[in-house]
Amino acid sequence: MKPTTTRRDFLKTGAAGGVGFWIASSAAIARTYQANEKLNIAAIGVAGRGRDNILQMRSENLVAMCDVNAVSLGKATQGTQIRAYRDYREMLEKEADKIDAVVISAPDHHHAPAAVQAMNLGKHVYCEKPLTHNVREARILKRLAREKGVVTQMGNQSMASESLRRSVEIVRSGAIGKVTEVHTWTNRPIWPQGADALLKHAGVRRALLGGGDDGQMSVAPDYLDWNLWLGPAADRPYDNVYAPFKWRGWWDFGTGALGDMACHIMNLPFLALELDGPTSVIAEVSEVNDQTAPRWAIVHYEFPARGNQPPVKFHWYEGGKKPEFDAIRGRKIKDNGILMVGDKGILYAPETAGEGYFLWPEKDFEGYQEPSKTLARAAGGHHREWIDACKGSGSRPFSSFDYAATLTETVLLGNSAMRVSGKKLDFDAEKLAFTNDDRANQYLTRTYRDGWKV
């Protein structure tokens, strides 16, 4: 039987209500796990975020690992019985009857291909943010997770924090009134984007210099399988401006500063206000090119009314831009933050809402008593919430794909707007299309190389 709970139902009940346990109707967890039984997990990507995710899963059995970087893979598996692979497609096929779950920590463009294969095999999936590389993929993962009934979670770790869940309760209690305006911002990118990235590209530099060797590495190192690293992306020569970290700013591989941080920072208001998706989006950017995200951008979303909640104007700032808002003038605010504006007050949360919250104006909230707790808590943390749910012994993860796909879709619509900067795009969620600009629709999906299609 397929799960029938909608995202809005989930936000109002289930884990959000903190009552009882959530059990997926899936062959993947049809069997009963004993009290001390461990999940058998396969990991895709073992460096960076992958390293941390693996550490957070150390209570379970890590039976297989995959990475295109032989050095990273060797370090992660050294002295263990963990089976090592370079191609996750091969690993998932060969380990299908030996694993219960998969942890995906590869670059953005690999998230959907890996998650689709894993879920089609009936495996639970933990996937780093952003959940997907494009909007169409987010829809596919949401649908497939429901169809397969597997336990899923996107890696936005602050979702499990006491501070974020407390902030959601405060906003939903009406403490700041009806919210009509939201501002979110980040100091990212902290890697080259726009003209900065292009000028570091070996091919561009050689063209500007009239050819010749500019000292840039143009051959992939022996330990890196460049073809597998490219995966679903179009074939192109290796350049060290892409890997290992700077890929985030290149459209073929990453999703820019917005994709990197918005699933963290936009999460609190998205959850607290029970937003489903915007009706329009428009972006201002430093520059537009078909290769990289811009050096800075400001994105404006419009969300419709929901029940007795008013429409919301939702703003995102990156690359050093911040809101020009009276409430924050003269205040020391973090380089990443959230501002929710209601008709009774303002909630400010620094960083990703995991560091607490502030209610303004202070005089209006003197002696403020927090509301009763209404949301379930993740006592063991973000990863533990997923592990327990996989075993059928815990609440449904707050950041399941049912929720995370909708958040990711909203985030990535902003990238489409960046690529046609200055044009207000009207979005029809049911049709999965912009209704007033065909140019922008091409950015809702991508072309895949053979063997990697989603």
C-alpha atoms as one frame of an Amber mdcrd trajectory, in Angstrom:
protein
   0.000   0.000   0.000   1.359   3.450  -0.903   1.548   6.186   1.723  -1.294
   8.687   1.300  -0.265  11.363   3.802   0.222  14.728   2.124   2.912  17.192
   3.097   0.421  19.554   4.700  -1.111  16.652   6.649   2.365  15.784   7.888
   3.052  19.334   9.019  -0.150  19.396  11.063  -0.012  15.847  12.472   2.413
  12.916  12.615   5.863  13.940  13.736   4.812  17.575  13.915   2.224  16.664
  16.523   4.686  14.538  18.440   2.112  11.779  18.984   3.034   8.119  18.664
   5.339   6.618  16.053   5.372   6.853  12.285   5.701   3.534  10.429   6.238
   3.445   6.661   4.330   0.759   4.789   7.293  -0.624   2.931   8.918  -3.949
   2.256  12.142  -2.194   3.239  11.105  -2.180   6.909   8.517  -4.928   6.853
  10.766  -7.035   9.062  11.102  -6.315  12.761  14.418  -4.948  14.007  15.650
  -6.312  17.315  16.491  -3.885  20.095  20.230  -3.779  19.389  20.129  -4.665
  15.701  22.062  -2.362  13.387  21.267  -1.028   9.932  23.513  -2.152   7.099
  24.486   1.078   5.347  26.259   1.944   2.088  27.868   5.385   1.764  28.251
   7.376  -1.456  30.910  10.051  -1.004  33.354   9.710   1.917  35.109  13.090
   2.133  33.813  16.463   3.337  30.165  16.102   4.292  30.510  12.393   3.609
  33.133  12.045   6.320  30.889  13.702   8.890  27.825  11.711   7.858  29.787
   8.473   8.167  30.905   9.459  11.674  27.291  10.162  12.607  26.355   6.671
  11.381  29.090   4.870  13.325  26.526   3.212  15.592  25.400   1.173  12.552
  27.108  -1.277  10.178  28.856   0.492   7.313  29.261  -2.361   4.850  30.143
  -0.594   1.587  31.554   2.774   0.505  31.957   4.501  -2.823  34.009   7.484
  -3.939  35.537   8.562  -7.253  38.616   9.732  -5.314  40.802   6.679  -4.621
  42.799   8.458  -1.912  39.709   9.467   0.067  38.202   6.013  -0.394  41.381
   4.307   0.782  41.543   6.419   3.944  37.897   5.773   4.757  38.111   1.988
   4.365  41.661   1.361   5.598  41.838  -1.320   8.256  38.168  -2.292   7.858
  36.138  -4.986   6.130  34.102  -2.327   4.293  33.808  -3.088   0.585  35.078
  -0.278  -1.633  33.690   0.899  -4.992  34.374   3.755  -7.405  30.976   3.655
  -9.201  27.888   3.813  -6.963  25.729   2.273  -9.687  27.855  -0.874  -9.451
  27.863  -0.758  -5.649  24.078  -0.503  -5.369  23.595  -3.344  -7.836  26.078
  -5.697  -6.156  25.152  -4.805  -2.571  21.378  -4.733  -3.082  20.714  -7.805
  -0.940  23.233  -6.808   1.747  22.201  -3.259   2.643  19.200  -1.600   4.259
  19.992   2.051   3.624  22.127   4.469   1.613  23.788   7.747   2.630  24.467
  10.145  -0.261  27.107  12.856   0.220  28.263  13.340  -3.384  28.139  16.663
  -5.309  24.671  18.010  -6.133  24.464  16.638  -9.670  24.750  13.053  -8.346
  22.012  13.279  -5.694  19.024  12.320  -7.827  20.642   9.522  -9.898  21.918
   7.843  -6.722  18.714   8.348  -4.715  16.468   7.061  -7.513  18.477   3.866
  -7.916  18.561   3.304  -4.152  14.827   3.868  -3.659  13.968   1.664  -6.639
  15.832  -1.072  -4.774  13.668  -0.400  -1.705  16.477   1.195   0.325  16.070
   3.967   2.873  17.925   7.121   1.823  19.709   9.943   3.611  20.784  12.614
   1.087  22.694  15.827   1.602  21.171  19.184   0.736  20.089  20.483  -1.650
  18.073  17.346  -2.226  18.445  17.591  -6.007  20.210  19.504  -8.744  17.017
  20.742 -10.418  13.281  21.154  -9.820  12.122  18.186 -11.904  14.370  15.853
  -9.909  12.839  17.093  -6.647   9.388  16.105  -7.921  10.661  12.672  -8.940
  12.275  11.952  -5.564   9.170  13.062  -3.680   6.916  10.810  -5.765   9.264
   7.827  -5.633   9.751   8.046  -1.863   5.976   7.904  -1.430   5.579   5.031
  -3.867   8.321   2.914  -2.282   7.429   3.843   1.293  11.092   4.089   2.269
  12.345   6.301   5.094  14.081   9.398   3.766  15.841  12.455   5.096  17.636
  15.454   3.618  20.731  16.635   5.444  19.731  19.987   6.908  21.007  19.250
  10.388  19.573  22.289  12.209  16.093  20.865  11.521  16.634  18.617  14.545
  17.739  21.411  16.867  15.698  22.465  19.883  16.065  26.086  18.819  14.537
  25.621  15.378  11.590  23.560  16.603  11.024  26.047  19.430  11.073  28.923
  16.932   8.489  27.140  14.778   6.208  26.753  17.802   6.586  30.434  18.682
   5.690  31.613  15.181   2.764  29.194  14.896   1.476  30.305  18.315   0.900
  33.787  16.887   3.533  35.524  19.021   4.583  37.820  16.171   1.150  37.843
  14.547   0.398  37.320  10.881   3.679  37.057   8.942   3.699  38.818   5.581
   7.408  39.334   5.007  10.511  37.144   5.345  14.181  37.996   4.782  16.930
  35.342   4.638  20.592  35.865   3.793  24.012  34.206   3.572  27.647  35.213
   3.188  28.094  32.495   0.545  29.606  31.989  -1.978  32.959  31.286  -0.365
  34.177  29.797  -3.679  34.583  31.477  -7.094  31.357  32.240  -8.983  30.529
  34.439 -11.957  33.437  36.267 -13.562  35.665  35.254 -10.652  35.162  31.585
 -11.528  35.509  32.058 -15.269  38.823  33.877 -14.903  40.188  30.959 -12.880
  39.197  28.475 -15.605  42.247  27.206 -17.495  40.585  27.357 -20.911  39.373
  30.916 -20.403  42.732  32.047 -19.051  44.575  30.506 -22.002  42.232  32.269
 -24.424  42.797  35.607 -22.693  46.553  35.062 -22.665  46.630  34.064 -26.321
  47.214  30.374 -25.687  50.064  28.582 -23.998  50.486  27.076 -20.555  49.168
  29.251 -17.727  50.160  26.851 -14.988  46.668  25.502 -14.418  46.286  21.747
 -13.994  44.409  20.478 -17.053  44.840  16.726 -16.553  42.904  14.906 -13.865
  45.110  13.462 -11.109  45.598   9.700 -11.226  43.546   9.102  -8.087  40.414
  10.804  -9.519  38.078   9.035 -11.943  37.016  12.128 -13.866  34.447  10.350
 -16.031  32.637   9.035 -12.962  32.926  12.427 -11.254  31.135  14.011 -14.228
  28.397  11.401 -13.988  25.189  12.797 -15.523  26.850  16.073 -16.616  28.045
  16.680 -20.147  31.554  15.485 -20.964  34.231  18.145 -20.597  37.988  18.217
 -19.895  39.163  18.229 -16.310  40.000  21.582 -14.739  40.914  22.127 -11.106
  38.480  25.026 -10.985  35.719  22.373 -10.713  36.964  19.795  -8.216  37.112
  19.083  -5.390  35.230  22.057  -3.829  34.660  24.774  -6.409  32.060  22.773
  -8.363  29.332  24.415  -6.253  29.467  27.555  -8.383  29.176  25.808 -11.778
  25.657  25.183 -13.078  26.461  21.750 -14.524  27.492  20.407 -11.119  26.317
  22.662  -8.302  23.456  24.958  -7.403  25.387  28.031  -6.278  25.143  29.803
  -2.944  21.351  29.551  -3.000  21.395  25.771  -3.374  24.185  25.371  -0.865
  22.685  27.368   2.019  18.979  28.090   1.461  17.825  24.599   2.466  19.332
  25.490   5.851  18.377  29.141   6.174  14.989  29.244   4.442  13.926  26.145
   6.349  12.617  27.801   9.536  10.162  30.202   7.857   9.182  27.606   5.258
   8.252  25.126   7.988   6.775  27.611  10.456   4.532  29.250   7.848   3.584
  25.935   6.202   4.527  27.180   2.754   3.891  24.894  -0.212   5.540  26.766
  -3.055   5.674  30.215  -4.638   3.455  31.652  -7.358   6.237  33.869  -8.695
   9.951  34.502  -8.426  12.289  37.215  -9.707  16.047  37.707  -9.257  18.568
  40.530  -9.341  22.126  39.329 -10.007  25.653  40.654 -10.464  25.923  39.149
 -13.946  24.490  36.327 -16.041  26.404  33.637 -17.896  25.528  30.105 -18.933
  28.339  28.455 -16.942  28.327  29.727 -13.373  26.104  31.207 -10.713  26.578
  34.963 -10.125  28.896  36.597  -7.596  25.882  38.015  -5.752  22.107  37.790
  -6.069  18.830  38.859  -4.485  15.788  36.652  -5.091  12.174  37.617  -4.384
   9.482  34.937  -3.998   5.740  35.459  -3.615   3.654  32.877  -1.736  -0.151
  32.822  -1.727  -2.468  32.941   1.300  -2.898  29.638   3.179  -6.109  29.216
   5.163  -6.250  32.199   7.504  -2.607  33.098   6.838  -1.874  36.040   4.502
   0.306  36.027   1.380   4.057  36.200   2.050   6.825  38.116   0.295   9.982
  36.070   0.812  13.436  37.497   0.063  16.833  35.810  -0.277  20.213  37.628
  -0.312  23.653  36.182  -1.079  27.187  37.254  -1.863  27.348  39.856   0.900
  23.944  41.423   0.266  21.650  41.916   3.260  18.168  43.325   3.771  17.777
  47.076   4.190  15.335  46.883   7.031  14.860  49.382   9.872  14.696  46.678
  12.539  18.284  45.564  11.913  19.931  48.943  11.357  22.523  49.555  14.034
  22.347  45.960  15.241  25.142  43.444  14.940  23.669  40.590  12.922  25.281
  37.403  11.686  26.498  36.870   8.131  23.745  34.266   7.776  20.307  34.873
   9.184  16.516  34.914   9.163  14.046  37.736   9.763  10.318  37.017   9.973
   8.081  40.090  10.038   4.601  39.834  11.567   1.969  42.409  12.419   2.753
  42.017  16.145   6.530  41.766  16.045   9.646  40.318  14.452  11.537  37.072
  14.999  15.248  37.156  14.185  17.255  33.924  14.106  21.010  33.955  13.416
  22.657  31.440  11.106  20.322  28.484  10.439  18.072  29.000  13.495  20.114
  26.514  15.500  21.575  29.262  17.697  18.414  30.604  19.285  15.997  33.388
  18.415  15.248  37.029  19.328  11.882  38.781  19.442  11.702  42.484  18.525
  10.807  45.143  19.624  12.230  44.004  22.957   9.872  46.189  25.003   6.840
  44.482  23.465   8.092  41.059  24.571   9.178  41.812  28.125   8.053  38.912
  30.310   7.117  36.842  27.241   6.117  33.291  28.121   6.935  30.689  25.484
   4.045  28.488  24.323   3.707  24.831  25.232   5.738  22.389  23.168   3.713
  20.911  20.324   6.399  19.408  18.080   8.238  16.144  18.550  11.904  16.466
  19.540  14.858  14.657  17.972  16.537  13.663  21.205  19.395  11.821  19.514
  19.949  14.418  16.805  19.313  14.665  13.089  20.964  11.419  11.949  19.545
   9.411  14.850  16.059  10.552  13.891  16.521   8.934  10.473  18.154   5.766
  11.819  15.382   5.162  14.337  12.701   5.758  11.708  14.437   3.274   9.376
  14.081   0.673  12.107  10.439   1.559  12.651  11.103   2.702  16.203  10.989
   6.476  15.871   9.030   9.443  14.612   8.994  10.291  10.950  12.000  12.520
  10.100  11.018  16.185   9.890  13.167  16.540   6.776  11.751  13.541   4.905
  11.706  13.885   1.120   7.979  14.627   1.329   8.903  17.947   2.953  12.463
  18.416   1.708  11.546  18.059  -1.970   9.069  20.934  -1.740  11.595  23.126
   0.074  14.308  22.215  -2.452  11.977  22.889  -5.374  11.270  26.367  -4.037
  14.955  27.070  -3.496  15.946  25.952  -6.991  13.233  28.022  -8.669  15.384
  30.940  -7.570  18.262  29.631  -9.678  16.001  29.562 -12.732  15.142  33.199
 -12.037  18.837  34.089 -11.779  19.451  32.751 -15.266  16.826  35.082 -16.764
  17.639  37.899 -14.365  15.167  40.753 -14.052  12.144  38.847 -15.352   9.322
  38.094 -12.928   8.451  34.447 -13.531   4.931  33.198 -12.845   5.038  29.570
 -11.707   2.306  26.957 -12.116   3.192  24.214  -9.620   0.630  21.764 -11.018
   2.046  22.045 -14.527   5.628  22.308 -13.243   6.227  25.229 -15.568   6.731
  28.962 -15.764   3.751  30.298 -17.661   5.225  33.549 -18.993   8.780  32.722
 -20.096   9.709  29.558 -21.990  13.404  30.350 -21.649  13.260  29.724 -17.929
  11.572  26.337 -18.280  14.737  24.762 -19.674  16.387  25.295 -16.285  13.805
  23.187 -14.436  15.531  20.035 -15.679  18.742  19.009 -17.435  20.111  16.775
 -20.192  21.683  13.570 -18.846  24.502  11.517 -20.280  23.626   7.961 -21.205
  23.754   5.664 -18.219  22.841   8.425 -15.746  19.284   9.401 -16.663  16.745
  10.105 -13.932
